[in-house]
């Protein structure tokens, strides 16, 4: 199952954590996904979209 928002399509990003010796380790920064019922369908939606939908009601 993909870690993407079903509304806006945003997904995870790649970042780098650096050690004291400046060695780069690639890490994944996932978005905050929640399962919500919207119009009777259960979808995965990011919290930014939840806030936007609440604002536009």
TORTI-136123 format. One record per residue (C-alpha): residue number from 1; residue in three letters; x, y, z; chain. Coordinates in pm, 1 decimal. Example, Ala and Ser with C-alpha at 12.3 -4.5 7.8 and 13.67 -1.06 7.14 Angstrom:
<vokols>
   i  aa        x        y        z ch
   1 ALA   1230.0   -450.0    780.0  A
   2 SER   1367.0   -106.0    714.0  A
</vokols>
This chain:
<vokols>
   i  aa        x        y        z ch
   1 UNK      0.0      0.0      0.0  A
   2 UNK    140.5    335.0   -102.5  A
   3 UNK    204.1    604.0    156.1  A
   4 UNK     36.7    875.9    -50.1  A
   5 UNK   -252.4   1108.4     15.1  A
   6 UNK   -557.1   1009.4   -189.9  A
   7 UNK   -668.7   1373.6   -219.4  A
   8 UNK   -357.8   1573.7   -310.6  A
   9 UNK   -116.4   1294.2   -404.3  A
  10 UNK    159.9   1406.2   -170.9  A
  11 UNK    403.2   1131.6    -73.9  A
  12 UNK    716.8   1077.7    127.8  A
  13 UNK   1038.9   1267.9     71.2  A
  14 UNK   1400.8   1168.1    101.8  A
  15 UNK   1626.6   1339.4    349.6  A
  16 UNK   1974.6   1283.7    485.4  A
  17 UNK   2081.4   1243.2    843.2  A
  18 UNK   2444.4   1332.7    897.2  A
  19 UNK   2668.4   1176.0   1159.1  A
  20 UNK   2942.6   1355.2   1347.4  A
  21 UNK   3191.8   1238.7   1082.4  A
  22 UNK   2958.9   1381.5    812.7  A
  23 UNK   2857.9   1040.7    673.5  A
  24 UNK   2526.0   1072.5    492.9  A
  25 UNK   2250.7    817.7    563.3  A
  26 UNK   1939.8    844.7    348.8  A
  27 UNK   1617.0    845.7    546.8  A
  28 UNK   1252.8    859.7    443.7  A
  29 UNK   1030.9   1137.9    579.3  A
  30 UNK    671.4   1017.0    558.9  A
  31 UNK    370.5   1247.2    563.8  A
  32 UNK    111.0   1227.4    838.7  A
  33 UNK   -160.4   1004.7    689.7  A
  34 UNK   -492.0    936.7    859.8  A
  35 UNK   -776.9    706.3    761.6  A
  36 UNK  -1098.1    907.4    734.5  A
  37 UNK  -1445.9    858.5    594.1  A
  38 UNK  -1519.8   1122.4    332.0  A
  39 UNK  -1852.7   1102.9    148.6  A
  40 UNK  -1903.7    745.9    274.5  A
  41 UNK  -1567.8    618.3    143.5  A
  42 UNK  -1270.4    534.9    364.8  A
  43 UNK   -959.5    705.1    225.6  A
  44 UNK   -606.8    783.2    338.6  A
  45 UNK   -577.6   1159.4    369.6  A
  46 UNK   -296.5   1380.3    497.1  A
  47 UNK   -354.7   1613.2    789.6  A
  48 UNK   -291.9   1919.3    571.9  A
  49 UNK   -589.0   1819.9    353.4  A
  50 UNK   -802.4   1751.2    663.0  A
  51 UNK   -731.3   2103.6    788.9  A
  52 UNK   -805.6   2255.1    447.8  A
  53 UNK  -1136.0   2066.4    419.1  A
  54 UNK  -1236.9   2180.5    768.9  A
  55 UNK  -1149.6   2540.5    680.8  A
  56 UNK  -1355.2   2538.5    360.4  A
  57 UNK  -1674.0   2398.7    517.6  A
</vokols>
